[in-house]
């Protein structure tokens, strides 16, 4: 899997809107407004739907 990148300010706000702590998640893919996230410690993935 590709390494994750630190989220931008707007991505952090999107994570907060769905109840995730942005300090624990990295963005590894952005497709059509969707954020594909990977957890820093466990490696689990989540997808946040776009607008």
N, C-alpha and C positions, 0 to 999 in steps of 0.2 A: 504494500500500500504506500502511496505517496505520503511524504511528510506533511503535517499540517502547518498552517501559518497562523500567526496571531490575528485575531479578529479586529476589524476596523471599528470606529465608534458606532456607525450605523448598524453594523453586524452585532455589536454588543447589545444595542438597544433591542434588536430583534430577538436575541437570546433571552433577554430579561423579560420580554413580552410573553414568552412561552414558559417562563419559570426556570430557566437554566442559569447557572452561575457562569459567567463568561470567563472567569479565571481558570475554570476547569476544562474548557473546550477549545479546540483548534479547528480552523476551517481548512478542509482539504479539497473541496470542490465547490464551485458556484455554477449552477446550471439553471438558466431561465428563471432567475430570482430565487431559486431554492438554495439553501445552505446545507451542505453535507458536512457534518461535524464529527470529529473523533475526540474521545475523552483522553486527556493528558496521561492519566495513570493506568486506566484499565484497557484502553484501546477500543471500547465499544463505540458504535457509530449511531448517529441520529440524523434525521432529515427534517429541516424546518421548511414548511411550504412557503412559497413566495407570495407576493401581493396579489 
